[in-house]
Amino acid sequence: MKAALQIEITFEQILALIKSLPKRERIKLSKELEREIIDSKLSKLLETFKTDELSLETIDAEVEKVRQDIYDEQKR
């Protein structure tokens, strides 16, 4: 039997939870969030072009742009 639990927590509470994680787990979470962002941006790109067929160059360029955006955000 599974039960669903819904709670409301603030951003600050989430941040505190993340900071309490061991470094290895924070890195793992960070990589997963980066993957989510990349997937989301690529999905938007596919939706914009309304095709399942994109050139590898287009995909590579978009991935590189997302990576650069993430890097720039981390430097701030």
mmCIF file of the N, C-alpha and C atoms, coordinates in Angstrom:
data_MODEL
# 
_entry.id   MODEL 
# 
loop_
_atom_site.group_PDB 
_atom_site.id 
_atom_site.type_symbol 
_atom_site.label_atom_id 
_atom_site.label_alt_id 
_atom_site.label_comp_id 
_atom_site.label_asym_id 
_atom_site.label_entity_id 
_atom_site.label_seq_id 
_atom_site.pdbx_PDB_ins_code 
_atom_site.Cartn_x 
_atom_site.Cartn_y 
_atom_site.Cartn_z 
_atom_site.occupancy 
_atom_site.B_iso_or_equiv 
_atom_site.pdbx_formal_charge 
_atom_site.auth_seq_id 
_atom_site.auth_comp_id 
_atom_site.auth_asym_id 
_atom_site.auth_atom_id 
_atom_site.pdbx_PDB_model_num 
ATOM 1   N N  . MET A 1 1  ? 0.830  -1.174 0.000   1.00 0.00 ? 1  MET A N  1 
ATOM 2   C CA . MET A 1 1  ? 0.000  0.000  0.000   1.00 0.00 ? 1  MET A CA 1 
ATOM 3   C C  . MET A 1 1  ? 0.882  1.249  0.000   1.00 0.00 ? 1  MET A C  1 
ATOM 4   N N  . LYS A 1 2  ? 0.560  2.182  -0.867  1.00 0.00 ? 2  LYS A N  1 
ATOM 5   C CA . LYS A 1 2  ? 1.302  3.431  -0.937  1.00 0.00 ? 2  LYS A CA 1 
ATOM 6   C C  . LYS A 1 2  ? 0.410  4.567  -0.476  1.00 0.00 ? 2  LYS A C  1 
ATOM 7   N N  . ALA A 1 3  ? 1.017  5.513  0.197   1.00 0.00 ? 3  ALA A N  1 
ATOM 8   C CA . ALA A 1 3  ? 0.289  6.692  0.653   1.00 0.00 ? 3  ALA A CA 1 
ATOM 9   C C  . ALA A 1 3  ? 0.994  7.930  0.123   1.00 0.00 ? 3  ALA A C  1 
ATOM 10  N N  . ALA A 1 4  ? 0.214  8.870  -0.308  1.00 0.00 ? 4  ALA A N  1 
ATOM 11  C CA . ALA A 1 4  ? 0.776  10.123 -0.798  1.00 0.00 ? 4  ALA A CA 1 
ATOM 12  C C  . ALA A 1 4  ? 0.721  11.149 0.323   1.00 0.00 ? 4  ALA A C  1 
ATOM 13  N N  . LEU A 1 5  ? 1.802  11.876 0.467   1.00 0.00 ? 5  LEU A N  1 
ATOM 14  C CA . LEU A 1 5  ? 1.886  12.898 1.492   1.00 0.00 ? 5  LEU A CA 1 
ATOM 15  C C  . LEU A 1 5  ? 2.202  14.215 0.811   1.00 0.00 ? 5  LEU A C  1 
ATOM 16  N N  . GLN A 1 6  ? 1.408  15.202 1.075   1.00 0.00 ? 6  GLN A N  1 
ATOM 17  C CA . GLN A 1 6  ? 1.655  16.521 0.510   1.00 0.00 ? 6  GLN A CA 1 
ATOM 18  C C  . GLN A 1 6  ? 1.902  17.500 1.648   1.00 0.00 ? 6  GLN A C  1 
ATOM 19  N N  . ILE A 1 7  ? 3.030  18.177 1.571   1.00 0.00 ? 7  ILE A N  1 
ATOM 20  C CA . ILE A 1 7  ? 3.353  19.188 2.567   1.00 0.00 ? 7  ILE A CA 1 
ATOM 21  C C  . ILE A 1 7  ? 3.824  20.442 1.847   1.00 0.00 ? 7  ILE A C  1 
ATOM 22  N N  . GLU A 1 8  ? 3.644  21.550 2.486   1.00 0.00 ? 8  GLU A N  1 
ATOM 23  C CA . GLU A 1 8  ? 4.125  22.805 1.926   1.00 0.00 ? 8  GLU A CA 1 
ATOM 24  C C  . GLU A 1 8  ? 5.384  23.206 2.678   1.00 0.00 ? 8  GLU A C  1 
ATOM 25  N N  . ILE A 1 9  ? 6.461  23.411 1.906   1.00 0.00 ? 9  ILE A N  1 
ATOM 26  C CA . ILE A 1 9  ? 7.701  23.879 2.512   1.00 0.00 ? 9  ILE A CA 1 
ATOM 27  C C  . ILE A 1 9  ? 8.226  25.045 1.697   1.00 0.00 ? 9  ILE A C  1 
ATOM 28  N N  . THR A 1 10 ? 8.936  25.904 2.370   1.00 0.00 ? 10 THR A N  1 
ATOM 29  C CA . THR A 1 10 ? 9.457  27.101 1.709   1.00 0.00 ? 10 THR A CA 1 
ATOM 30  C C  . THR A 1 10 ? 10.768 26.775 0.992   1.00 0.00 ? 10 THR A C  1 
ATOM 31  N N  . PHE A 1 11 ? 11.163 27.687 0.145   1.00 0.00 ? 11 PHE A N  1 
ATOM 32  C CA . PHE A 1 11 ? 12.443 27.544 -0.539  1.00 0.00 ? 11 PHE A CA 1 
ATOM 33  C C  . PHE A 1 11 ? 13.583 27.466 0.469   1.00 0.00 ? 11 PHE A C  1 
ATOM 34  N N  . GLU A 1 12 ? 13.500 28.293 1.507   1.00 0.00 ? 12 GLU A N  1 
ATOM 35  C CA . GLU A 1 12 ? 14.548 28.297 2.527   1.00 0.00 ? 12 GLU A CA 1 
ATOM 36  C C  . GLU A 1 12 ? 14.640 26.949 3.233   1.00 0.00 ? 12 GLU A C  1 
ATOM 37  N N  . GLN A 1 13 ? 13.494 26.306 3.474   1.00 0.00 ? 13 GLN A N  1 
ATOM 38  C CA . GLN A 1 13 ? 13.495 24.985 4.104   1.00 0.00 ? 13 GLN A CA 1 
ATOM 39  C C  . GLN A 1 13 ? 14.126 23.941 3.184   1.00 0.00 ? 13 GLN A C  1 
ATOM 40  N N  . ILE A 1 14 ? 13.808 24.028 1.897   1.00 0.00 ? 14 ILE A N  1 
ATOM 41  C CA . ILE A 1 14 ? 14.405 23.104 0.924   1.00 0.00 ? 14 ILE A CA 1 
ATOM 42  C C  . ILE A 1 14 ? 15.912 23.310 0.882   1.00 0.00 ? 14 ILE A C  1 
ATOM 43  N N  . LEU A 1 15 ? 16.321 24.554 0.834   1.00 0.00 ? 15 LEU A N  1 
ATOM 44  C CA . LEU A 1 15 ? 17.747 24.881 0.803   1.00 0.00 ? 15 LEU A CA 1 
ATOM 45  C C  . LEU A 1 15 ? 18.460 24.349 2.046   1.00 0.00 ? 15 LEU A C  1 
ATOM 46  N N  . ALA A 1 16 ? 17.838 24.486 3.193   1.00 0.00 ? 16 ALA A N  1 
ATOM 47  C CA . ALA A 1 16 ? 18.432 23.980 4.432   1.00 0.00 ? 16 ALA A CA 1 
ATOM 48  C C  . ALA A 1 16 ? 18.573 22.462 4.378   1.00 0.00 ? 16 ALA A C  1 
ATOM 49  N N  . LEU A 1 17 ? 17.564 21.787 3.835   1.00 0.00 ? 17 LEU A N  1 
ATOM 50  C CA . LEU A 1 17 ? 17.643 20.332 3.695   1.00 0.00 ? 17 LEU A CA 1 
ATOM 51  C C  . LEU A 1 17 ? 18.790 19.932 2.776   1.00 0.00 ? 17 LEU A C  1 
ATOM 52  N N  . ILE A 1 18 ? 18.917 20.640 1.669   1.00 0.00 ? 18 ILE A N  1 
ATOM 53  C CA . ILE A 1 18 ? 19.982 20.333 0.709   1.00 0.00 ? 18 ILE A CA 1 
ATOM 54  C C  . ILE A 1 18 ? 21.344 20.563 1.339   1.00 0.00 ? 18 ILE A C  1 
ATOM 55  N N  . LYS A 1 19 ? 21.479 21.651 2.082   1.00 0.00 ? 19 LYS A N  1 
ATOM 56  C CA . LYS A 1 19 ? 22.762 21.948 2.723   1.00 0.00 ? 19 LYS A CA 1 
ATOM 57  C C  . LYS A 1 19 ? 23.125 20.915 3.780   1.00 0.00 ? 19 LYS A C  1 
ATOM 58  N N  . SER A 1 20 ? 22.126 20.232 4.306   1.00 0.00 ? 20 SER A N  1 
ATOM 59  C CA . SER A 1 20 ? 22.399 19.218 5.332   1.00 0.00 ? 20 SER A CA 1 
ATOM 60  C C  . SER A 1 20 ? 22.836 17.882 4.727   1.00 0.00 ? 20 SER A C  1 
ATOM 61  N N  . LEU A 1 21 ? 22.705 17.752 3.403   1.00 0.00 ? 21 LEU A N  1 
ATOM 62  C CA . LEU A 1 21 ? 23.132 16.522 2.736   1.00 0.00 ? 21 LEU A CA 1 
ATOM 63  C C  . LEU A 1 21 ? 24.655 16.421 2.710   1.00 0.00 ? 21 LEU A C  1 
ATOM 64  N N  . PRO A 1 22 ? 25.174 15.206 2.668   1.00 0.00 ? 22 PRO A N  1 
ATOM 65  C CA . PRO A 1 22 ? 26.615 15.048 2.471   1.00 0.00 ? 22 PRO A CA 1 
ATOM 66  C C  . PRO A 1 22 ? 27.015 15.601 1.097   1.00 0.00 ? 22 PRO A C  1 
ATOM 67  N N  . LYS A 1 23 ? 28.261 15.998 0.964   1.00 0.00 ? 23 LYS A N  1 
ATOM 68  C CA . LYS A 1 23 ? 28.740 16.618 -0.276  1.00 0.00 ? 23 LYS A CA 1 
ATOM 69  C C  . LYS A 1 23 ? 28.460 15.749 -1.494  1.00 0.00 ? 23 LYS A C  1 
ATOM 70  N N  . ARG A 1 24 ? 28.678 14.446 -1.378  1.00 0.00 ? 24 ARG A N  1 
ATOM 71  C CA . ARG A 1 24 ? 28.455 13.530 -2.506  1.00 0.00 ? 24 ARG A CA 1 
ATOM 72  C C  . ARG A 1 24 ? 26.989 13.573 -2.969  1.00 0.00 ? 24 ARG A C  1 
ATOM 73  N N  . GLU A 1 25 ? 26.077 13.627 -2.017  1.00 0.00 ? 25 GLU A N  1 
ATOM 74  C CA . GLU A 1 25 ? 24.656 13.671 -2.359  1.00 0.00 ? 25 GLU A CA 1 
ATOM 75  C C  . GLU A 1 25 ? 24.269 15.017 -2.976  1.00 0.00 ? 25 GLU A C  1 
ATOM 76  N N  . ARG A 1 26 ? 24.877 16.106 -2.493  1.00 0.00 ? 26 ARG A N  1 
ATOM 77  C CA . ARG A 1 26 ? 24.607 17.429 -3.091  1.00 0.00 ? 26 ARG A CA 1 
ATOM 78  C C  . ARG A 1 26 ? 25.081 17.470 -4.537  1.00 0.00 ? 26 ARG A C  1 
ATOM 79  N N  . ILE A 1 27 ? 26.235 16.883 -4.803  1.00 0.00 ? 27 ILE A N  1 
ATOM 80  C CA . ILE A 1 27 ? 26.762 16.838 -6.168  1.00 0.00 ? 27 ILE A CA 1 
ATOM 81  C C  . ILE A 1 27 ? 25.825 16.010 -7.051  1.00 0.00 ? 27 ILE A C  1 
ATOM 82  N N  . LYS A 1 28 ? 25.379 14.889 -6.533  1.00 0.00 ? 28 LYS A N  1 
ATOM 83  C CA . LYS A 1 28 ? 24.454 14.027 -7.281  1.00 0.00 ? 28 LYS A CA 1 
ATOM 84  C C  . LYS A 1 28 ? 23.157 14.785 -7.588  1.00 0.00 ? 28 LYS A C  1 
ATOM 85  N N  . LEU A 1 29 ? 22.628 15.496 -6.618  1.00 0.00 ? 29 LEU A N  1 
ATOM 86  C CA . LEU A 1 29 ? 21.416 16.288 -6.808  1.00 0.00 ? 29 LEU A CA 1 
ATOM 87  C C  . LEU A 1 29 ? 21.645 17.389 -7.840  1.00 0.00 ? 29 LEU A C  1 
ATOM 88  N N  . SER A 1 30 ? 22.779 18.052 -7.761  1.00 0.00 ? 30 SER A N  1 
ATOM 89  C CA . SER A 1 30 ? 23.117 19.110 -8.708  1.00 0.00 ? 30 SER A CA 1 
ATOM 90  C C  . SER A 1 30 ? 23.153 18.583 -10.135 1.00 0.00 ? 30 SER A C  1 
ATOM 91  N N  . LYS A 1 31 ? 23.779 17.435 -10.321 1.00 0.00 ? 31 LYS A N  1 
ATOM 92  C CA . LYS A 1 31 ? 23.859 16.849 -11.664 1.00 0.00 ? 31 LYS A CA 1 
ATOM 93  C C  . LYS A 1 31 ? 22.480 16.465 -12.177 1.00 0.00 ? 31 LYS A C  1 
ATOM 94  N N  . GLU A 1 32 ? 21.641 15.949 -11.307 1.00 0.00 ? 32 GLU A N  1 
ATOM 95  C CA . GLU A 1 32 ? 20.282 15.574 -11.709 1.00 0.00 ? 32 GLU A CA 1 
ATOM 96  C C  . GLU A 1 32 ? 19.470 16.806 -12.098 1.00 0.00 ? 32 GLU A C  1 
ATOM 97  N N  . LEU A 1 33 ? 19.624 17.889 -11.349 1.00 0.00 ? 33 LEU A N  1 
ATOM 98  C CA . LEU A 1 33 ? 18.927 19.129 -11.685 1.00 0.00 ? 33 LEU A CA 1 
ATOM 99  C C  . LEU A 1 33 ? 19.420 19.692 -13.017 1.00 0.00 ? 33 LEU A C  1 
ATOM 100 N N  . GLU A 1 34 ? 20.720 19.623 -13.263 1.00 0.00 ? 34 GLU A N  1 
ATOM 101 C CA . GLU A 1 34 ? 21.266 20.069 -14.549 1.00 0.00 ? 34 GLU A CA 1 
ATOM 102 C C  . GLU A 1 34 ? 20.669 19.250 -15.689 1.00 0.00 ? 34 GLU A C  1 
ATOM 103 N N  . ARG A 1 35 ? 20.568 17.948 -15.483 1.00 0.00 ? 35 ARG A N  1 
ATOM 104 C CA . ARG A 1 35 ? 19.991 17.069 -16.499 1.00 0.00 ? 35 ARG A CA 1 
ATOM 105 C C  . ARG A 1 35 ? 18.539 17.442 -16.772 1.00 0.00 ? 35 ARG A C  1 
ATOM 106 N N  . GLU A 1 36 ? 17.795 17.765 -15.710 1.00 0.00 ? 36 GLU A N  1 
ATOM 107 C CA . GLU A 1 36 ? 16.401 18.176 -15.859 1.00 0.00 ? 36 GLU A CA 1 
ATOM 108 C C  . GLU A 1 36 ? 16.299 19.461 -16.682 1.00 0.00 ? 36 GLU A C  1 
ATOM 109 N N  . ILE A 1 37 ? 17.177 20.409 -16.397 1.00 0.00 ? 37 ILE A N  1 
ATOM 110 C CA . ILE A 1 37 ? 17.167 21.680 -17.129 1.00 0.00 ? 37 ILE A CA 1 
ATOM 111 C C  . ILE A 1 37 ? 17.470 21.439 -18.601 1.00 0.00 ? 37 ILE A C  1 
ATOM 112 N N  . ILE A 1 38 ? 18.479 20.639 -18.867 1.00 0.00 ? 38 ILE A N  1 
ATOM 113 C CA . ILE A 1 38 ? 18.844 20.343 -20.257 1.00 0.00 ? 38 ILE A CA 1 
ATOM 114 C C  . ILE A 1 38 ? 17.696 19.645 -20.962 1.00 0.00 ? 38 ILE A C  1 
ATOM 115 N N  . ASP A 1 39 ? 17.102 18.654 -20.318 1.00 0.00 ? 39 ASP A N  1 
ATOM 116 C CA . ASP A 1 39 ? 15.967 17.948 -20.923 1.00 0.00 ? 39 ASP A CA 1 
ATOM 117 C C  . ASP A 1 39 ? 14.819 18.900 -21.211 1.00 0.00 ? 39 ASP A C  1 
ATOM 118 N N  . SER A 1 40 ? 14.556 19.788 -20.262 1.00 0.00 ? 40 SER A N  1 
ATOM 119 C CA . SER A 1 40 ? 13.469 20.743 -20.422 1.00 0.00 ? 40 SER A CA 1 
ATOM 120 C C  . SER A 1 40 ? 13.734 21.681 -21.597 1.00 0.00 ? 40 SER A C  1 
ATOM 121 N N  . LYS A 1 41 ? 14.949 22.200 -21.676 1.00 0.00 ? 41 LYS A N  1 
ATOM 122 C CA . LYS A 1 41 ? 15.280 23.129 -22.763 1.00 0.00 ? 41 LYS A CA 1 
ATOM 123 C C  . LYS A 1 41 ? 15.254 22.422 -24.120 1.00 0.00 ? 41 LYS A C  1 
ATOM 124 N N  . LEU A 1 42 ? 15.735 21.190 -24.166 1.00 0.00 ? 42 LEU A N  1 
ATOM 125 C CA . LEU A 1 42 ? 15.699 20.451 -25.429 1.00 0.00 ? 42 LEU A CA 1 
ATOM 126 C C  . LEU A 1 42 ? 14.262 20.128 -25.822 1.00 0.00 ? 42 LEU A C  1 
ATOM 127 N N  . SER A 1 43 ? 13.417 19.829 -24.845 1.00 0.00 ? 43 SER A N  1 
ATOM 128 C CA . SER A 1 43 ? 12.005 19.573 -25.140 1.00 0.00 ? 43 SER A CA 1 
ATOM 129 C C  . SER A 1 43 ? 11.349 20.817 -25.727 1.00 0.00 ? 43 SER A C  1 
ATOM 130 N N  . LYS A 1 44 ? 11.671 21.985 -25.143 1.00 0.00 ? 44 LYS A N  1 
ATOM 131 C CA . LYS A 1 44 ? 11.131 23.235 -25.685 1.00 0.00 ? 44 LYS A CA 1 
ATOM 132 C C  . LYS A 1 44 ? 11.617 23.453 -27.115 1.00 0.00 ? 44 LYS A C  1 
ATOM 133 N N  . LEU A 1 45 ? 12.870 23.133 -27.369 1.00 0.00 ? 45 LEU A N  1 
ATOM 134 C CA . LEU A 1 45 ? 13.422 23.287 -28.711 1.00 0.00 ? 45 LEU A CA 1 
ATOM 135 C C  . LEU A 1 45 ? 12.693 22.373 -29.697 1.00 0.00 ? 45 LEU A C  1 
ATOM 136 N N  . LEU A 1 46 ? 12.491 21.125 -29.299 1.00 0.00 ? 46 LEU A N  1 
ATOM 137 C CA . LEU A 1 46 ? 11.770 20.191 -30.169 1.00 0.00 ? 46 LEU A CA 1 
ATOM 138 C C  . LEU A 1 46 ? 10.352 20.672 -30.424 1.00 0.00 ? 46 LEU A C  1 
ATOM 139 N N  . GLU A 1 47 ? 9.704  21.190 -29.399 1.00 0.00 ? 47 GLU A N  1 
ATOM 140 C CA . GLU A 1 47 ? 8.342  21.690 -29.560 1.00 0.00 ? 47 GLU A CA 1 
ATOM 141 C C  . GLU A 1 47 ? 8.315  22.892 -30.498 1.00 0.00 ? 47 GLU A C  1 
ATOM 142 N N  . THR A 1 48 ? 9.322  23.751 -30.381 1.00 0.00 ? 48 THR A N  1 
ATOM 143 C CA . THR A 1 48 ? 9.395  24.938 -31.233 1.00 0.00 ? 48 THR A CA 1 
ATOM 144 C C  . THR A 1 48 ? 9.504  24.549 -32.704 1.00 0.00 ? 48 THR A C  1 
ATOM 145 N N  . PHE A 1 49 ? 10.344 23.563 -32.976 1.00 0.00 ? 49 PHE A N  1 
ATOM 146 C CA . PHE A 1 49 ? 10.523 23.135 -34.356 1.00 0.00 ? 49 PHE A CA 1 
ATOM 147 C C  . PHE A 1 49 ? 9.446  22.164 -34.802 1.00 0.00 ? 49 PHE A C  1 
ATOM 148 N N  . LYS A 1 50 ? 8.670  21.620 -33.831 1.00 0.00 ? 50 LYS A N  1 
ATOM 149 C CA . LYS A 1 50 ? 7.588  20.674 -34.113 1.00 0.00 ? 50 LYS A CA 1 
ATOM 150 C C  . LYS A 1 50 ? 8.036  19.543 -35.021 1.00 0.00 ? 50 LYS A C  1 
ATOM 151 N N  . THR A 1 51 ? 9.157  18.958 -34.661 1.00 0.00 ? 51 THR A N  1 
ATOM 152 C CA . THR A 1 51 ? 9.674  17.823 -35.407 1.00 0.00 ? 51 THR A CA 1 
ATOM 153 C C  . THR A 1 51 ? 10.462 16.938 -34.455 1.00 0.00 ? 51 THR A C  1 
ATOM 154 N N  . ASP A 1 52 ? 10.521 15.673 -34.771 1.00 0.00 ? 52 ASP A N  1 
ATOM 155 C CA . ASP A 1 52 ? 11.330 14.756 -33.985 1.00 0.00 ? 52 ASP A CA 1 
ATOM 156 C C  . ASP A 1 52 ? 12.719 14.615 -34.583 1.00 0.00 ? 52 ASP A C  1 
ATOM 157 N N  . GLU A 1 53 ? 12.929 15.259 -35.721 1.00 0.00 ? 53 GLU A N  1 
ATOM 158 C CA . GLU A 1 53 ? 14.206 15.126 -36.413 1.00 0.00 ? 53 GLU A CA 1 
ATOM 159 C C  . GLU A 1 53 ? 14.967 16.441 -36.382 1.00 0.00 ? 53 GLU A C  1 
ATOM 160 N N  . LEU A 1 54 ? 16.030 16.450 -35.632 1.00 0.00 ? 54 LEU A N  1 
ATOM 161 C CA . LEU A 1 54 ? 16.911 17.609 -35.576 1.00 0.00 ? 54 LEU A CA 1 
ATOM 162 C C  . LEU A 1 54 ? 18.307 17.153 -35.952 1.00 0.00 ? 54 LEU A C  1 
ATOM 163 N N  . SER A 1 55 ? 19.058 18.068 -36.507 1.00 0.00 ? 55 SER A N  1 
ATOM 164 C CA . SER A 1 55 ? 20.436 17.709 -36.834 1.00 0.00 ? 55 SER A CA 1 
ATOM 165 C C  . SER A 1 55 ? 21.251 17.626 -35.551 1.00 0.00 ? 55 SER A C  1 
ATOM 166 N N  . LEU A 1 56 ? 22.271 16.835 -35.584 1.00 0.00 ? 56 LEU A N  1 
ATOM 167 C CA . LEU A 1 56 ? 23.158 16.696 -34.434 1.00 0.00 ? 56 LEU A CA 1 
ATOM 168 C C  . LEU A 1 56 ? 23.806 18.039 -34.100 1.00 0.00 ? 56 LEU A C  1 
ATOM 169 N N  . GLU A 1 57 ? 24.095 18.829 -35.114 1.00 0.00 ? 57 GLU A N  1 
ATOM 170 C CA . GLU A 1 57 ? 24.701 20.136 -34.890 1.00 0.00 ? 57 GLU A CA 1 
ATOM 171 C C  . GLU A 1 57 ? 23.769 21.054 -34.089 1.00 0.00 ? 57 GLU A C  1 
ATOM 172 N N  . THR A 1 58 ? 22.477 21.030 -34.417 1.00 0.00 ? 58 THR A N  1 
ATOM 173 C CA . THR A 1 58 ? 21.498 21.851 -33.697 1.00 0.00 ? 58 THR A CA 1 
ATOM 174 C C  . THR A 1 58 ? 21.406 21.415 -32.243 1.00 0.00 ? 58 THR A C  1 
ATOM 175 N N  . ILE A 1 59 ? 21.341 20.125 -32.024 1.00 0.00 ? 59 ILE A N  1 
ATOM 176 C CA . ILE A 1 59 ? 21.256 19.591 -30.665 1.00 0.00 ? 59 ILE A CA 1 
ATOM 177 C C  . ILE A 1 59 ? 22.519 19.940 -29.888 1.00 0.00 ? 59 ILE A C  1 
ATOM 178 N N  . ASP A 1 60 ? 23.684 19.730 -30.503 1.00 0.00 ? 60 ASP A N  1 
ATOM 179 C CA . ASP A 1 60 ? 24.949 20.048 -29.835 1.00 0.00 ? 60 ASP A CA 1 
ATOM 180 C C  . ASP A 1 60 ? 25.032 21.530 -29.474 1.00 0.00 ? 60 ASP A C  1 
ATOM 181 N N  . ALA A 1 61 ? 24.594 22.388 -30.381 1.00 0.00 ? 61 ALA A N  1 
ATOM 182 C CA . ALA A 1 61 ? 24.638 23.826 -30.130 1.00 0.00 ? 61 ALA A CA 1 
ATOM 183 C C  . ALA A 1 61 ? 23.730 24.198 -28.962 1.00 0.00 ? 61 ALA A C  1 
ATOM 184 N N  . GLU A 1 62 ? 22.540 23.606 -28.920 1.00 0.00 ? 62 GLU A N  1 
ATOM 185 C CA . GLU A 1 62 ? 21.609 23.904 -27.833 1.00 0.00 ? 62 GLU A CA 1 
ATOM 186 C C  . GLU A 1 62 ? 22.128 23.370 -26.500 1.00 0.00 ? 62 GLU A C  1 
ATOM 187 N N  . VAL A 1 63 ? 22.680 22.174 -26.501 1.00 0.00 ? 63 VAL A N  1 
ATOM 188 C CA . VAL A 1 63 ? 23.248 21.599 -25.275 1.00 0.00 ? 63 VAL A CA 1 
ATOM 189 C C  . VAL A 1 63 ? 24.383 22.476 -24.769 1.00 0.00 ? 63 VAL A C  1 
ATOM 190 N N  . GLU A 1 64 ? 25.228 22.921 -25.665 1.00 0.00 ? 64 GLU A N  1 
ATOM 191 C CA . GLU A 1 64 ? 26.347 23.779 -25.266 1.00 0.00 ? 64 GLU A CA 1 
ATOM 192 C C  . GLU A 1 64 ? 25.841 25.099 -24.698 1.00 0.00 ? 64 GLU A C  1 
ATOM 193 N N  . LYS A 1 65 ? 24.789 25.657 -25.288 1.00 0.00 ? 65 LYS A N  1 
ATOM 194 C CA . LYS A 1 65 ? 24.209 26.907 -24.780 1.00 0.00 ? 65 LYS A CA 1 
ATOM 195 C C  . LYS A 1 65 ? 23.669 26.700 -23.370 1.00 0.00 ? 65 LYS A C  1 
ATOM 196 N N  . VAL A 1 66 ? 22.974 25.601 -23.151 1.00 0.00 ? 66 VAL A N  1 
ATOM 197 C CA . VAL A 1 66 ? 22.429 25.310 -21.820 1.00 0.00 ? 66 VAL A CA 1 
ATOM 198 C C  . VAL A 1 66 ? 23.562 25.130 -20.811 1.00 0.00 ? 66 VAL A C  1 
ATOM 199 N N  . ARG A 1 67 ? 24.589 24.403 -21.202 1.00 0.00 ? 67 ARG A N  1 
ATOM 200 C CA . ARG A 1 67 ? 25.735 24.210 -20.313 1.00 0.00 ? 67 ARG A CA 1 
ATOM 201 C C  . ARG A 1 67 ? 26.380 25.544 -19.959 1.00 0.00 ? 67 ARG A C  1 
ATOM 202 N N  . GLN A 1 68 ? 26.524 26.406 -20.941 1.00 0.00 ? 68 GLN A N  1 
ATOM 203 C CA . GLN A 1 68 ? 27.117 27.720 -20.691 1.00 0.00 ? 68 GLN A CA 1 
ATOM 204 C C  . GLN A 1 68 ? 26.236 28.536 -19.757 1.00 0.00 ? 68 GLN A C  1 
ATOM 205 N N  . ASP A 1 69 ? 24.912 28.471 -19.961 1.00 0.00 ? 69 ASP A N  1 
ATOM 206 C CA . ASP A 1 69 ? 23.986 29.180 -19.077 1.00 0.00 ? 69 ASP A CA 1 
ATOM 207 C C  . ASP A 1 69 ? 24.134 28.688 -17.637 1.00 0.00 ? 69 ASP A C  1 
ATOM 208 N N  . ILE A 1 70 ? 24.225 27.386 -17.464 1.00 0.00 ? 70 ILE A N  1 
ATOM 209 C CA . ILE A 1 70 ? 24.383 26.804 -16.125 1.00 0.00 ? 70 ILE A CA 1 
ATOM 210 C C  . ILE A 1 70 ? 25.705 27.259 -15.515 1.00 0.00 ? 70 ILE A C  1 
ATOM 211 N N  . TYR A 1 71 ? 26.761 27.213 -16.297 1.00 0.00 ? 71 TYR A N  1 
ATOM 212 C CA . TYR A 1 71 ? 28.082 27.640 -15.819 1.00 0.00 ? 71 TYR A CA 1 
ATOM 213 C C  . TYR A 1 71 ? 28.048 29.108 -15.400 1.00 0.00 ? 71 TYR A C  1 
ATOM 214 N N  . ASP A 1 72 ? 27.411 29.951 -16.230 1.00 0.00 ? 72 ASP A N  1 
ATOM 215 C CA . ASP A 1 72 ? 27.323 31.370 -15.925 1.00 0.00 ? 72 ASP A CA 1 
ATOM 216 C C  . ASP A 1 72 ? 26.542 31.606 -14.630 1.00 0.00 ? 72 ASP A C  1 
ATOM 217 N N  . GLU A 1 73 ? 25.467 30.849 -14.444 1.00 0.00 ? 73 GLU A N  1 
ATOM 218 C CA . GLU A 1 73 ? 24.665 30.970 -13.224 1.00 0.00 ? 73 GLU A CA 1 
ATOM 219 C C  . GLU A 1 73 ? 25.489 30.595 -12.002 1.00 0.00 ? 73 GLU A C  1 
ATOM 220 N N  . GLN A 1 74 ? 26.302 29.561 -12.107 1.00 0.00 ? 74 GLN A N  1 
ATOM 221 C CA . GLN A 1 74 ? 27.094 29.097 -10.978 1.00 0.00 ? 74 GLN A CA 1 
ATOM 222 C C  . GLN A 1 74 ? 28.198 30.088 -10.624 1.00 0.00 ? 74 GLN A C  1 
ATOM 223 N N  . LYS A 1 75 ? 28.653 30.863 -11.587 1.00 0.00 ? 75 LYS A N  1 
ATOM 224 C CA . LYS A 1 75 ? 29.720 31.829 -11.333 1.00 0.00 ? 75 LYS A CA 1 
ATOM 225 C C  . LYS A 1 75 ? 29.197 33.064 -10.607 1.00 0.00 ? 75 LYS A C  1 
ATOM 226 N N  . ARG A 1 76 ? 27.906 33.311 -10.674 1.00 0.00 ? 76 ARG A N  1 
ATOM 227 C CA . ARG A 1 76 ? 27.329 34.533 -10.040 1.00 0.00 ? 76 ARG A CA 1 
ATOM 228 C C  . ARG A 1 76 ? 27.351 34.450 -8.558  1.00 0.00 ? 76 ARG A C  1 
# 
